[in-house]
Amino acid sequence: KEVKSIKKMGLCNNGQCPLPGKKVERSKMLYCTRCRDAYYCSRDCQEADWRGHKKSCKKTAEENAKFEQEMRIRNHNVV
């Protein structure tokens, strides 16, 4: 018996996304390259959400950069 693959779905971060339930196949999603925390179904949705996402994006990006720097220092000291 053949097993059909189930598509993995994600939610668009844009609250005004026109897709039903804001659902989109994960493999087709785009993400914010600055914070890598917000996912979108399209460039249009990403641009439409930028005004609301901008503030949290900056904070998340700074936290990610700090964490990555700490990990580099920690890994360098282990060697």
All heavy atoms as a GROMACS GRO file, in nm:
protein
  642
    1LYS      N    1   0.084  -0.118   0.000
    1LYS     CA    2   0.000   0.000   0.000
    1LYS      C    3   0.088   0.125   0.000
    1LYS      O    4   0.180   0.136   0.080
    1LYS     CB    5  -0.090  -0.003   0.123
    1LYS     CG    6  -0.202   0.095   0.120
    1LYS     CD    7  -0.294   0.071   0.240
    1LYS     CE    8  -0.411   0.165   0.233
    1LYS     NZ    9  -0.500   0.147   0.345
    2GLU      N   10   0.060   0.218  -0.091
    2GLU     CA   11   0.140   0.339  -0.104
    2GLU      C   12   0.101   0.444   0.001
    2GLU      O   13  -0.016   0.465   0.028
    2GLU     CB   14   0.119   0.398  -0.244
    2GLU     CG   15   0.211   0.514  -0.274
    2GLU     CD   16   0.192   0.566  -0.416
    2GLU    OE1   17   0.174   0.484  -0.507
    2GLU    OE2   18   0.195   0.687  -0.432
    3VAL      N   19   0.202   0.503   0.061
    3VAL     CA   20   0.177   0.608   0.159
    3VAL      C   21   0.192   0.743   0.089
    3VAL      O   22   0.293   0.770   0.027
    3VAL     CB   23   0.277   0.599   0.276
    3VAL    CG1   24   0.256   0.712   0.374
    3VAL    CG2   25   0.267   0.465   0.345
    4LYS      N   26   0.089   0.825   0.100
    4LYS     CA   27   0.094   0.958   0.039
    4LYS      C   28   0.162   1.054   0.136
    4LYS      O   29   0.140   1.048   0.257
    4LYS     CB   30  -0.047   1.008   0.007
    4LYS     CG   31  -0.114   0.926  -0.101
    4LYS     CD   32  -0.248   0.983  -0.134
    4LYS     CE   33  -0.313   0.899  -0.243
    4LYS     NZ   34  -0.445   0.952  -0.280
    5SER      N   35   0.244   1.141   0.081
    5SER     CA   36   0.312   1.238   0.167
    5SER      C   37   0.215   1.349   0.206
    5SER      O   38   0.129   1.389   0.127
    5SER     CB   39   0.434   1.295   0.098
    5SER     OG   40   0.394   1.370  -0.015
    6ILE      N   41   0.229   1.394   0.325
    6ILE     CA   42   0.146   1.504   0.376
    6ILE      C   43   0.227   1.632   0.366
    6ILE      O   44   0.341   1.638   0.414
    6ILE     CB   45   0.105   1.477   0.522
    6ILE    CG1   46   0.022   1.350   0.530
    6ILE    CG2   47   0.030   1.595   0.578
    6ILE    CD1   48  -0.008   1.305   0.671
    7LYS      N   49   0.169   1.733   0.305
    7LYS     CA   50   0.238   1.861   0.291
    7LYS      C   51   0.242   1.931   0.427
    7LYS      O   52   0.141   1.939   0.497
    7LYS     CB   53   0.167   1.950   0.190
    7LYS     CG   54   0.177   1.898   0.049
    7LYS     CD   55   0.108   1.990  -0.048
    7LYS     CE   56   0.117   1.932  -0.188
    7LYS     NZ   57   0.048   2.015  -0.287
    8LYS      N   58   0.358   1.980   0.461
    8LYS     CA   59   0.373   2.054   0.586
    8LYS      C   60   0.334   2.198   0.560
    8LYS      O   61   0.380   2.259   0.464
    8LYS     CB   62   0.517   2.045   0.636
    8LYS     CG   63   0.554   1.904   0.674
    8LYS     CD   64   0.696   1.895   0.720
    8LYS     CE   65   0.729   1.749   0.751
    8LYS     NZ   66   0.867   1.732   0.787
    9MET      N   67   0.250   2.250   0.647
    9MET     CA   68   0.196   2.385   0.629
    9MET      C   69   0.249   2.479   0.735
    9MET      O   70   0.284   2.439   0.845
    9MET     CB   71   0.042   2.381   0.636
    9MET     CG   72  -0.022   2.286   0.536
    9MET     SD   73   0.010   2.328   0.364
    9MET     CE   74  -0.102   2.464   0.342
   10GLY      N   75   0.256   2.606   0.699
   10GLY     CA   76   0.297   2.710   0.791
   10GLY      C   77   0.199   2.825   0.784
   10GLY      O   78   0.114   2.830   0.695
   11LEU      N   79   0.211   2.918   0.876
   11LEU     CA   80   0.124   3.034   0.880
   11LEU      C   81   0.200   3.160   0.840
   11LEU      O   82   0.311   3.184   0.888
   11LEU     CB   83   0.066   3.055   1.020
   11LEU     CG   84  -0.027   2.946   1.072
   11LEU    CD1   85  -0.069   2.977   1.214
   11LEU    CD2   86  -0.148   2.931   0.983
   12CYS      N   87   0.138   3.239   0.755
   12CYS     CA   88   0.196   3.367   0.715
   12CYS      C   89   0.191   3.462   0.833
   12CYS      O   90   0.089   3.472   0.902
   12CYS     CB   91   0.118   3.422   0.595
   12CYS     SG   92   0.182   3.580   0.533
   13ASN      N   93   0.298   3.535   0.857
   13ASN     CA   94   0.307   3.627   0.969
   13ASN      C   95   0.221   3.753   0.950
   13ASN      O   96   0.191   3.822   1.046
   13ASN     CB   97   0.454   3.668   0.989
   13ASN     CG   98   0.484   3.716   1.128
   13ASN    OD1   99   0.464   3.643   1.223
   13ASN    ND2  100   0.531   3.839   1.139
   14ASN      N  101   0.183   3.780   0.827
   14ASN     CA  102   0.103   3.898   0.797
   14ASN      C  103  -0.042   3.875   0.842
   14ASN      O  104  -0.110   3.787   0.790
   14ASN     CB  105   0.107   3.930   0.647
   14ASN     CG  106   0.026   4.051   0.610
   14ASN    OD1  107  -0.021   4.126   0.695
   14ASN    ND2  108   0.009   4.072   0.482
   15GLY      N  109  -0.088   3.954   0.937
   15GLY     CA  110  -0.224   3.941   0.988
   15GLY      C  111  -0.331   3.966   0.883
   15GLY      O  112  -0.445   3.921   0.897
   16GLN      N  113  -0.297   4.035   0.776
   16GLN     CA  114  -0.392   4.066   0.669
   16GLN      C  115  -0.374   3.975   0.548
   16GLN      O  116  -0.422   4.006   0.440
   16GLN     CB  117  -0.376   4.212   0.627
   16GLN     CG  118  -0.392   4.313   0.739
   16GLN     CD  119  -0.527   4.302   0.807
   16GLN    OE1  120  -0.630   4.292   0.740
   16GLN    NE2  121  -0.527   4.303   0.940
   17CYS      N  122  -0.305   3.865   0.563
   17CYS     CA  123  -0.280   3.771   0.453
   17CYS      C  124  -0.412   3.727   0.392
   17CYS      O  125  -0.504   3.686   0.464
   17CYS     CB  126  -0.202   3.651   0.503
   17CYS     SG  127  -0.173   3.527   0.374
   18PRO      N  128  -0.422   3.731   0.258
   18PRO     CA  129  -0.547   3.694   0.192
   18PRO      C  130  -0.570   3.543   0.178
   18PRO      O  131  -0.680   3.501   0.141
   18PRO     CB  132  -0.534   3.758   0.053
   18PRO     CG  133  -0.387   3.761   0.028
   18PRO     CD  134  -0.324   3.785   0.164
   19LEU      N  135  -0.471   3.462   0.208
   19LEU     CA  136  -0.488   3.317   0.195
   19LEU      C  137  -0.582   3.263   0.303
   19LEU      O  138  -0.582   3.313   0.416
   19LEU     CB  139  -0.353   3.246   0.207
   19LEU     CG  140  -0.253   3.272   0.095
   19LEU    CD1  141  -0.122   3.200   0.126
   19LEU    CD2  142  -0.307   3.226  -0.038
   20PRO      N  143  -0.661   3.162   0.270
   20PRO     CA  144  -0.750   3.102   0.369
   20PRO      C  145  -0.672   3.052   0.491
   20PRO      O  146  -0.582   2.970   0.477
   20PRO     CB  147  -0.815   2.985   0.294
   20PRO     CG  148  -0.797   3.016   0.149
   20PRO     CD  149  -0.671   3.097   0.139
   21GLY      N  150  -0.704   3.105   0.606
   21GLY     CA  151  -0.636   3.064   0.728
   21GLY      C  152  -0.491   3.106   0.735
   21GLY      O  153  -0.419   3.061   0.823
   22LYS      N  154  -0.446   3.188   0.642
   22LYS     CA  155  -0.306   3.234   0.632
   22LYS      C  156  -0.210   3.116   0.615
   22LYS      O  157  -0.093   3.125   0.644
   22LYS     CB  158  -0.265   3.318   0.753
   22LYS     CG  159  -0.348   3.439   0.778
   22LYS     CD  160  -0.291   3.532   0.882
   22LYS     CE  161  -0.264   3.464   1.013
   22LYS     NZ  162  -0.204   3.552   1.112
   23LYS      N  163  -0.262   3.001   0.567
   23LYS     CA  164  -0.182   2.880   0.554
   23LYS      C  165  -0.115   2.871   0.417
   23LYS      O  166  -0.174   2.902   0.316
   23LYS     CB  167  -0.268   2.756   0.576
   23LYS     CG  168  -0.316   2.741   0.717
   23LYS     CD  169  -0.396   2.615   0.733
   23LYS     CE  170  -0.447   2.603   0.875
   23LYS     NZ  171  -0.530   2.484   0.890
   24VAL      N  172   0.012   2.827   0.420
   24VAL     CA  173   0.089   2.808   0.297
   24VAL      C  174   0.184   2.691   0.318
   24VAL      O  175   0.225   2.663   0.432
   24VAL     CB  176   0.165   2.938   0.261
   24VAL    CG1  177   0.270   2.972   0.364
   24VAL    CG2  178   0.227   2.930   0.124
   25GLU      N  179   0.214   2.620   0.212
   25GLU     CA  180   0.308   2.509   0.220
   25GLU      C  181   0.443   2.562   0.267
   25GLU      O  182   0.497   2.659   0.213
   25GLU     CB  183   0.320   2.444   0.082
   25GLU     CG  184   0.385   2.310   0.084
   25GLU     CD  185   0.383   2.243  -0.053
   25GLU    OE1  186   0.291   2.270  -0.133
   25GLU    OE2  187   0.477   2.166  -0.078
   26ARG      N  188   0.500   2.500   0.369
   26ARG     CA  189   0.624   2.550   0.429
   26ARG      C  190   0.739   2.561   0.330
   26ARG      O  191   0.820   2.653   0.339
   26ARG     CB  192   0.666   2.464   0.547
   26ARG     CG  193   0.592   2.500   0.672
   26ARG     CD  194   0.658   2.452   0.796
   26ARG     NE  195   0.690   2.310   0.794
   26ARG     CZ  196   0.723   2.242   0.901
   26ARG    NH1  197   0.728   2.298   1.018
   26ARG    NH2  198   0.753   2.114   0.891
   27SER      N  199   0.747   2.470   0.236
   27SER     CA  200   0.858   2.473   0.140
   27SER      C  201   0.852   2.595   0.049
   27SER      O  202   0.950   2.630  -0.014
   27SER     CB  203   0.860   2.345   0.057
   27SER     OG  204   0.743   2.337  -0.022
   28LYS      N  205   0.737   2.660   0.042
   28LYS     CA  206   0.720   2.777  -0.043
   28LYS      C  207   0.724   2.909   0.034
   28LYS      O  208   0.709   3.016  -0.023
   28LYS     CB  209   0.588   2.767  -0.119
   28LYS     CG  210   0.586   2.648  -0.213
   28LYS     CD  211   0.456   2.637  -0.286
   28LYS     CE  212   0.461   2.515  -0.378
   28LYS     NZ  213   0.334   2.491  -0.446
   29MET      N  214   0.746   2.901   0.164
   29MET     CA  215   0.745   3.022   0.247
   29MET      C  216   0.875   3.100   0.234
   29MET      O  217   0.981   3.044   0.209
   29MET     CB  218   0.720   2.986   0.393
   29MET     CG  219   0.582   2.928   0.417
   29MET     SD  220   0.547   2.905   0.591
   29MET     CE  221   0.488   3.070   0.631
   30LEU      N  222   0.863   3.229   0.254
   30LEU     CA  223   0.978   3.320   0.260
   30LEU      C  224   0.994   3.361   0.406
   30LEU      O  225   0.898   3.357   0.483
   30LEU     CB  226   0.950   3.445   0.176
   30LEU     CG  227   0.909   3.421   0.031
   30LEU    CD1  228   0.865   3.552  -0.032
   30LEU    CD2  229   1.022   3.360  -0.046
   31TYR      N  230   1.114   3.401   0.444
   31TYR     CA  231   1.133   3.446   0.581
   31TYR      C  232   1.211   3.576   0.584
   31TYR      O  233   1.280   3.612   0.489
   31TYR     CB  234   1.202   3.340   0.667
   31TYR     CG  235   1.342   3.307   0.624
   31TYR    CD1  236   1.451   3.372   0.682
   31TYR    CD2  237   1.368   3.210   0.528
   31TYR    CE1  238   1.580   3.342   0.643
   31TYR    CE2  239   1.496   3.180   0.489
   31TYR     CZ  240   1.602   3.246   0.547
   31TYR     OH  241   1.730   3.217   0.509
   32CYS      N  242   1.200   3.646   0.694
   32CYS     CA  243   1.273   3.772   0.713
   32CYS      C  244   1.421   3.736   0.730
   32CYS      O  245   1.457   3.663   0.822
   32CYS     CB  246   1.220   3.844   0.836
   32CYS     SG  247   1.311   3.995   0.874
   33THR      N  248   1.504   3.785   0.640
   33THR     CA  249   1.646   3.752   0.646
   33THR      C  250   1.719   3.828   0.757
   33THR      O  251   1.830   3.791   0.793
   33THR     CB  252   1.716   3.780   0.512
   33THR    OG1  253   1.695   3.916   0.476
   33THR    CG2  254   1.661   3.689   0.404
   34ARG      N  255   1.656   3.928   0.811
   34ARG     CA  256   1.719   4.005   0.918
   34ARG      C  257   1.709   3.931   1.051
   34ARG      O  258   1.808   3.910   1.119
   34ARG     CB  259   1.654   4.143   0.928
   34ARG     CG  260   1.720   4.234   1.028
   34ARG     CD  261   1.652   4.368   1.027
   34ARG     NE  262   1.720   4.464   1.111
   34ARG     CZ  263   1.667   4.577   1.148
   34ARG    NH1  264   1.546   4.611   1.107
   34ARG    NH2  265   1.732   4.660   1.225
   35CYS      N  266   1.587   3.891   1.089
   35CYS     CA  267   1.570   3.825   1.219
   35CYS      C  268   1.551   3.674   1.206
   35CYS      O  269   1.565   3.603   1.305
   35CYS     CB  270   1.450   3.885   1.292
   35CYS     SG  271   1.290   3.846   1.218
   36ARG      N  272   1.516   3.627   1.089
   36ARG     CA  273   1.491   3.485   1.063
   36ARG      C  274   1.382   3.428   1.153
   36ARG      O  275   1.381   3.310   1.185
   36ARG     CB  276   1.620   3.405   1.077
   36ARG     CG  277   1.729   3.451   0.984
   36ARG     CD  278   1.855   3.367   0.992
   36ARG     NE  279   1.913   3.358   1.124
   36ARG     CZ  280   2.016   3.430   1.166
   36ARG    NH1  281   2.074   3.514   1.085
   36ARG    NH2  282   2.063   3.416   1.287
   37ASP      N  283   1.289   3.515   1.194
   37ASP     CA  284   1.185   3.474   1.288
   37ASP      C  285   1.044   3.484   1.230
   37ASP      O  286   0.953   3.422   1.283
   37ASP     CB  287   1.196   3.560   1.414
   37ASP     CG  288   1.124   3.500   1.531
   37ASP    OD1  289   1.129   3.377   1.550
   37ASP    OD2  290   1.059   3.576   1.606
   38ALA      N  291   1.025   3.562   1.125
   38ALA     CA  292   0.892   3.583   1.067
   38ALA      C  293   0.887   3.519   0.928
   38ALA      O  294   0.976   3.538   0.846
   38ALA     CB  295   0.863   3.732   1.057
   39TYR      N  296   0.782   3.443   0.904
   39TYR     CA  297   0.765   3.373   0.777
   39TYR      C  298   0.644   3.428   0.702
   39TYR      O  299   0.545   3.466   0.763
   39TYR     CB  300   0.747   3.222   0.802
   39TYR     CG  301   0.876   3.158   0.847
   39TYR    CD1  302   0.919   3.167   0.979
   39TYR    CD2  303   0.957   3.092   0.757
   39TYR    CE1  304   1.038   3.110   1.020
   39TYR    CE2  305   1.076   3.034   0.796
   39TYR     CZ  306   1.116   3.044   0.927
   39TYR     OH  307   1.234   2.988   0.966
   40TYR      N  308   0.655   3.428   0.569
   40TYR     CA  309   0.551   3.487   0.484
   40TYR      C  310   0.523   3.399   0.364
   40TYR      O  311   0.609   3.326   0.316
   40TYR     CB  312   0.595   3.626   0.436
   40TYR     CG  313   0.619   3.721   0.550
   40TYR    CD1  314   0.745   3.741   0.602
   40TYR    CD2  315   0.513   3.790   0.607
   40TYR    CE1  316   0.766   3.827   0.709
   40TYR    CE2  317   0.533   3.877   0.713
   40TYR     CZ  318   0.660   3.895   0.764
   40TYR     OH  319   0.680   3.979   0.869
   41CYS      N  320   0.401   3.415   0.311
   41CYS     CA  321   0.361   3.339   0.192
   41CYS      C  322   0.411   3.406   0.065
   41CYS      O  323   0.425   3.340  -0.038
   41CYS     CB  324   0.209   3.324   0.187
   41CYS     SG  325   0.121   3.479   0.161
   42SER      N  326   0.440   3.536   0.071
   42SER     CA  327   0.484   3.609  -0.049
   42SER      C  328   0.558   3.736  -0.010
   42SER      O  329   0.551   3.782   0.105
   42SER     CB  330   0.363   3.648  -0.134
   42SER     OG  331   0.285   3.744  -0.066
   43ARG      N  332   0.628   3.791  -0.106
   43ARG     CA  333   0.697   3.918  -0.086
   43ARG      C  334   0.597   4.030  -0.054
   43ARG      O  335   0.623   4.116   0.029
   43ARG     CB  336   0.778   3.952  -0.213
   43ARG     CG  337   0.850   4.082  -0.208
   43ARG     CD  338   0.982   4.070  -0.139
   43ARG     NE  339   1.052   4.197  -0.148
   43ARG     CZ  340   1.145   4.233  -0.064
   43ARG    NH1  341   1.183   4.153   0.030
   43ARG    NH2  342   1.203   4.350  -0.076
   44ASP      N  343   0.481   4.025  -0.119
   44ASP     CA  344   0.378   4.126  -0.093
   44ASP      C  345   0.334   4.123   0.054
   44ASP      O  346   0.318   4.229   0.116
   44ASP     CB  347   0.256   4.104  -0.183
   44ASP     CG  348   0.284   4.138  -0.328
   44ASP    OD1  349   0.380   4.213  -0.356
   44ASP    OD2  350   0.209   4.089  -0.414
   45CYS      N  351   0.313   4.004   0.108
   45CYS     CA  352   0.274   3.994   0.249
   45CYS      C  353   0.386   4.042   0.341
   45CYS      O  354   0.362   4.106   0.443
   45CYS     CB  355   0.233   3.851   0.284
   45CYS     SG  356   0.057   3.820   0.261
   46GLN      N  357   0.510   4.012   0.304
   46GLN     CA  358   0.623   4.056   0.386
   46GLN      C  359   0.631   4.209   0.388
   46GLN      O  360   0.647   4.270   0.493
   46GLN     CB  361   0.754   3.998   0.332
   46GLN     CG  362   0.873   4.029   0.419
   46GLN     CD  363   1.001   3.963   0.369
   46GLN    OE1  364   1.005   3.910   0.258
   46GLN    NE2  365   1.104   3.966   0.450
   47GLU      N  366   0.615   4.271   0.273
   47GLU     CA  367   0.618   4.417   0.264
   47GLU      C  368   0.500   4.479   0.339
   47GLU      O  369   0.516   4.580   0.408
   47GLU     CB  370   0.619   4.462   0.119
   47GLU     CG  371   0.750   4.434   0.049
   47GLU     CD  372   0.749   4.469  -0.098
   47GLU    OE1  373   0.645   4.516  -0.151
   47GLU    OE2  374   0.853   4.448  -0.164
   48ALA      N  375   0.383   4.418   0.328
   48ALA     CA  376   0.264   4.471   0.395
   48ALA      C  377   0.278   4.464   0.547
   48ALA      O  378   0.225   4.548   0.619
   48ALA     CB  379   0.141   4.394   0.350
   49ASP      N  380   0.352   4.365   0.597
   49ASP     CA  381   0.368   4.345   0.741
   49ASP      C  382   0.488   4.420   0.800
   49ASP      O  383   0.502   4.428   0.921
   49ASP     CB  384   0.382   4.195   0.772
   49ASP     CG  385   0.374   4.164   0.919
   49ASP    OD1  386   0.276   4.208   0.984
   49ASP    OD2  387   0.464   4.095   0.970
   50TRP      N  388   0.572   4.478   0.716
   50TRP     CA  389   0.698   4.537   0.763
   50TRP      C  390   0.678   4.642   0.871
   50TRP      O  391   0.748   4.643   0.971
   50TRP     CB  392   0.777   4.596   0.646
   50TRP     CG  393   0.902   4.664   0.692
   50TRP    CD1  394   0.933   4.796   0.677
   50TRP    CD2  395   1.014   4.607   0.763
   50TRP    NE1  396   1.055   4.823   0.733
   50TRP    CE2  397   1.107   4.708   0.787
   50TRP    CE3  398   1.042   4.478   0.807
   50TRP    CZ2  399   1.226   4.686   0.853
   50TRP    CZ3  400   1.162   4.456   0.875
   50TRP    CH2  401   1.252   4.559   0.896
   51ARG      N  402   0.580   4.727   0.855
   51ARG     CA  403   0.559   4.834   0.953
   51ARG      C  404   0.537   4.777   1.093
   51ARG      O  405   0.592   4.828   1.191
   51ARG     CB  406   0.441   4.920   0.910
   51ARG     CG  407   0.429   5.046   0.986
   51ARG     CD  408   0.326   5.136   0.924
   51ARG     NE  409   0.337   5.268   0.980
   51ARG     CZ  410   0.258   5.366   0.952
   51ARG    NH1  411   0.160   5.349   0.865
   51ARG    NH2  412   0.273   5.484   1.009
   52GLY      N  413   0.459   4.671   1.104
   52GLY     CA  414   0.434   4.609   1.234
   52GLY      C  415   0.548   4.520   1.280
   52GLY      O  416   0.572   4.506   1.400
   53HIS      N  417   0.619   4.462   1.188
   53HIS     CA  418   0.727   4.368   1.221
   53HIS      C  419   0.859   4.437   1.253
   53HIS      O  420   0.943   4.382   1.325
   53HIS     CB  421   0.745   4.271   1.102
   53HIS     CG  422   0.863   4.180   1.116
   53HIS    ND1  423   0.871   4.082   1.212
   53HIS    CD2  424   0.977   4.170   1.044
   53HIS    CE1  425   0.986   4.018   1.199
   53HIS    NE2  426   1.052   4.070   1.098
   54LYS      N  427   0.875   4.556   1.204
   54LYS     CA  428   1.004   4.627   1.209
   54LYS      C  429   1.064   4.635   1.350
   54LYS      O  430   1.182   4.605   1.370
   54LYS     CB  431   0.983   4.769   1.154
   54LYS     CG  432   1.108   4.848   1.135
   54LYS     CD  433   1.074   4.982   1.071
   54LYS     CE  434   1.196   5.063   1.043
   54LYS     NZ  435   1.162   5.190   0.978
   55LYS      N  436   0.984   4.672   1.449
   55LYS     CA  437   1.036   4.691   1.584
   55LYS      C  438   1.084   4.559   1.646
   55LYS      O  439   1.194   4.550   1.699
   55LYS     CB  440   0.929   4.755   1.673
   55LYS     CG  441   0.980   4.799   1.806
   55LYS     CD  442   0.874   4.876   1.881
   55LYS     CE  443   0.930   4.937   2.008
   55LYS     NZ  444   0.829   5.015   2.079
   56SER      N  445   1.001   4.455   1.636
   56SER     CA  446   1.041   4.326   1.694
   56SER      C  447   1.156   4.265   1.615
   56SER      O  448   1.239   4.193   1.669
   56SER     CB  449   0.923   4.229   1.700
   56SER     OG  450   0.879   4.194   1.570
   57CYS      N  451   1.162   4.296   1.485
   57CYS     CA  452   1.268   4.244   1.399
   57CYS      C  453   1.405   4.291   1.447
   57CYS      O  454   1.497   4.213   1.461
   57CYS     CB  455   1.243   4.288   1.255
   57CYS     SG  456   1.369   4.232   1.140
   58LYS      N  457   1.415   4.418   1.475
   58LYS     CA  458   1.542   4.475   1.518
   58LYS      C  459   1.588   4.411   1.649
   58LYS      O  460   1.704   4.370   1.662
   58LYS     CB  461   1.530   4.626   1.536
   58LYS     CG  462   1.659   4.692   1.578
   58LYS     CD  463   1.645   4.842   1.590
   58LYS     CE  464   1.778   4.903   1.631
   58LYS     NZ  465   1.769   5.047   1.649
   59LYS      N  466   1.496   4.398   1.743
   59LYS     CA  467   1.529   4.341   1.873
   59LYS      C  468   1.572   4.195   1.858
   59LYS      O  469   1.673   4.152   1.914
   59LYS     CB  470   1.409   4.350   1.967
   59LYS     CG  471   1.436   4.298   2.105
   59LYS     CD  472   1.316   4.312   2.194
   59LYS     CE  473   1.347   4.255   2.331
   59LYS     NZ  474   1.230   4.249   2.417
   60THR      N  475   1.497   4.117   1.781
   60THR     CA  476   1.529   3.976   1.760
   60THR      C  477   1.663   3.960   1.689
   60THR      O  478   1.743   3.875   1.726
   60THR     CB  479   1.418   3.906   1.681
   60THR    OG1  480   1.294   3.922   1.752
   60THR    CG2  481   1.446   3.759   1.662
   61ALA      N  482   1.688   4.043   1.587
   61ALA     CA  483   1.814   4.036   1.514
   61ALA      C  484   1.932   4.066   1.606
   61ALA      O  485   2.036   3.999   1.599
   61ALA     CB  486   1.811   4.133   1.396
   62GLU      N  487   1.916   4.164   1.694
   62GLU     CA  488   2.023   4.198   1.789
   62GLU      C  489   2.048   4.083   1.886
   62GLU      O  490   2.162   4.049   1.916
   62GLU     CB  491   1.988   4.326   1.864
   62GLU     CG  492   1.996   4.451   1.778
   62GLU     CD  493   1.941   4.575   1.845
   62GLU    OE1  494   1.882   4.564   1.957
   62GLU    OE2  495   1.954   4.684   1.786
   63GLU      N  496   1.939   4.021   1.934
   63GLU     CA  497   1.953   3.907   2.026
   63GLU      C  498   2.020   3.788   1.957
   63GLU      O  499   2.106   3.722   2.015
   63GLU     CB  500   1.815   3.866   2.079
   63GLU     CG  501   1.756   3.966   2.175
   63GLU     CD  502   1.611   3.936   2.210
   63GLU    OE1  503   1.552   3.840   2.155
   63GLU    OE2  504   1.555   4.009   2.293
   64ASN      N  505   1.982   3.763   1.831
   64ASN     CA  506   2.043   3.654   1.755
   64ASN      C  507   2.192   3.678   1.733
   64ASN      O  508   2.274   3.588   1.747
   64ASN     CB  509   1.974   3.636   1.620
   64ASN     CG  510   1.837   3.574   1.632
   64ASN    OD1  511   1.801   3.520   1.734
   64ASN    ND2  512   1.759   3.585   1.525
   65ALA      N  513   2.228   3.802   1.699
   65ALA     CA  514   2.368   3.836   1.676
   65ALA      C  515   2.450   3.819   1.804
   65ALA      O  516   2.562   3.765   1.801
   65ALA     CB  517   2.380   3.979   1.624
   66LYS      N  518   2.394   3.861   1.916
   66LYS     CA  519   2.462   3.848   2.045
   66LYS      C  520   2.483   3.700   2.078
   66LYS      O  521   2.592   3.659   2.119
   66LYS     CB  522   2.382   3.916   2.155
   66LYS     CG  523   2.447   3.914   2.290
   66LYS     CD  524   2.364   3.986   2.394
   66LYS     CE  525   2.430   3.977   2.530
   66LYS     NZ  526   2.348   4.040   2.634
   67PHE      N  527   2.379   3.620   2.060
   67PHE     CA  528   2.388   3.477   2.088
   67PHE      C  529   2.493   3.411   1.998
   67PHE      O  530   2.576   3.332   2.045
   67PHE     CB  531   2.252   3.411   2.068
   67PHE     CG  532   2.255   3.262   2.083
   67PHE    CD1  533   2.262   3.204   2.208
   67PHE    CD2  534   2.252   3.180   1.972
   67PHE    CE1  535   2.266   3.066   2.222
   67PHE    CE2  536   2.257   3.042   1.985
   67PHE     CZ  537   2.264   2.985   2.110
   68GLU      N  538   2.490   3.441   1.868
   68GLU     CA  539   2.586   3.382   1.775
   68GLU      C  540   2.729   3.421   1.810
   68GLU      O  541   2.820   3.339   1.802
   68GLU     CB  542   2.550   3.422   1.632
   68GLU     CG  543   2.423   3.353   1.583
   68GLU     CD  544   2.373   3.406   1.450
   68GLU    OE1  545   2.439   3.493   1.389
   68GLU    OE2  546   2.265   3.361   1.408
   69GLN      N  547   2.749   3.544   1.853
   69GLN     CA  548   2.882   3.590   1.894
   69GLN      C  549   2.929   3.514   2.018
   69GLN      O  550   3.044   3.468   2.025
   69GLN     CB  551   2.882   3.741   1.920
   69GLN     CG  552   3.015   3.797   1.965
   69GLN     CD  553   3.122   3.785   1.858
   69GLN    OE1  554   3.094   3.778   1.739
   69GLN    NE2  555   3.247   3.783   1.900
   70GLU      N  556   2.838   3.497   2.115
   70GLU     CA  557   2.872   3.421   2.236
   70GLU      C  558   2.908   3.276   2.203
   70GLU      O  559   3.001   3.220   2.260
   70GLU     CB  560   2.756   3.425   2.335
   70GLU     CG  561   2.736   3.560   2.399
   70GLU     CD  562   2.609   3.568   2.483
   70GLU    OE1  563   2.535   3.467   2.492
   70GLU    OE2  564   2.583   3.676   2.539
   71MET      N  565   2.835   3.217   2.109
   71MET     CA  566   2.863   3.079   2.070
   71MET      C  567   2.998   3.068   1.999
   71MET      O  568   3.071   2.972   2.021
   71MET     CB  569   2.751   3.024   1.981
   71MET     CG  570   2.619   3.007   2.054
   71MET     SD  571   2.630   2.910   2.205
   71MET     CE  572   2.671   2.750   2.140
   72ARG      N  573   3.032   3.166   1.915
   72ARG     CA  574   3.162   3.165   1.848
   72ARG      C  575   3.275   3.173   1.951
   72ARG      O  576   3.374   3.100   1.941
   72ARG     CB  577   3.173   3.282   1.750
   72ARG     CG  578   3.117   3.249   1.614
   72ARG     CD  579   3.153   3.358   1.513
   72ARG     NE  580   3.031   3.393   1.445
   72ARG     CZ  581   2.958   3.502   1.463
   72ARG    NH1  582   2.996   3.595   1.546
   72ARG    NH2  583   2.847   3.523   1.397
   73ILE      N  584   3.259   3.260   2.050
   73ILE     CA  585   3.361   3.275   2.154
   73ILE      C  586   3.372   3.146   2.235
   73ILE      O  587   3.481   3.096   2.260
   73ILE     CB  588   3.326   3.394   2.247
   73ILE    CG1  589   3.343   3.526   2.170
   73ILE    CG2  590   3.414   3.392   2.372
   73ILE    CD1  591   3.287   3.647   2.241
   74ARG      N  592   3.258   3.089   2.273
   74ARG     CA  593   3.256   2.966   2.350
   74ARG      C  594   3.319   2.851   2.273
   74ARG      O  595   3.400   2.776   2.328
   74ARG     CB  596   3.110   2.932   2.385
   74ARG     CG  597   3.096   2.848   2.507
   74ARG     CD  598   2.952   2.826   2.543
   74ARG     NE  599   2.902   2.942   2.616
   74ARG     CZ  600   2.774   2.964   2.641
   74ARG    NH1  601   2.683   2.881   2.596
   74ARG    NH2  602   2.736   3.068   2.709
   75ASN      N  603   3.284   2.838   2.145
   75ASN     CA  604   3.342   2.729   2.064
   75ASN      C  605   3.490   2.751   2.039
   75ASN      O  606   3.565   2.654   2.031
   75ASN     CB  607   3.267   2.719   1.931
   75ASN     CG  608   3.127   2.663   1.949
   75ASN    OD1  609   3.099   2.594   2.047
   75ASN    ND2  610   3.038   2.692   1.857
   76HIS      N  611   3.532   2.874   2.026
   76HIS     CA  612   3.675   2.904   2.005
   76HIS      C  613   3.756   2.867   2.128
   76HIS      O  614   3.866   2.815   2.119
   76HIS     CB  615   3.693   3.052   1.970
   76HIS     CG  616   3.835   3.089   1.945
   76HIS    ND1  617   3.904   3.045   1.834
   76HIS    CD2  618   3.922   3.164   2.018
   76HIS    CE1  619   4.029   3.093   1.839
   76HIS    NE2  620   4.042   3.164   1.949
   77ASN      N  621   3.701   2.893   2.247
   77ASN     CA  622   3.771   2.863   2.372
   77ASN      C  623   3.776   2.714   2.401
   77ASN      O  624   3.862   2.668   2.476
   77ASN     CB  625   3.706   2.936   2.488
   77ASN     CG  626   3.729   3.085   2.482
   77ASN    OD1  627   3.825   3.132   2.421
   77ASN    ND2  628   3.642   3.163   2.544
   78VAL      N  629   3.686   2.637   2.345
   78VAL     CA  630   3.683   2.492   2.369
   78VAL      C  631   3.797   2.422   2.295
   78VAL      O  632   3.853   2.327   2.343
   78VAL     CB  633   3.545   2.432   2.325
   78VAL    CG1  634   3.548   2.280   2.330
   78VAL    CG2  635   3.436   2.487   2.413
   79VAL      N  636   3.832   2.471   2.179
   79VAL     CA  637   3.934   2.408   2.095
   79VAL      C  638   4.068   2.418   2.154
   79VAL      O  639   4.128   2.436   2.234
   79VAL     CB  640   3.937   2.472   1.955
   79VAL    CG1  641   4.047   2.411   1.872
   79VAL    CG2  642   3.804   2.456   1.889
   0.00000   0.00000   0.00000
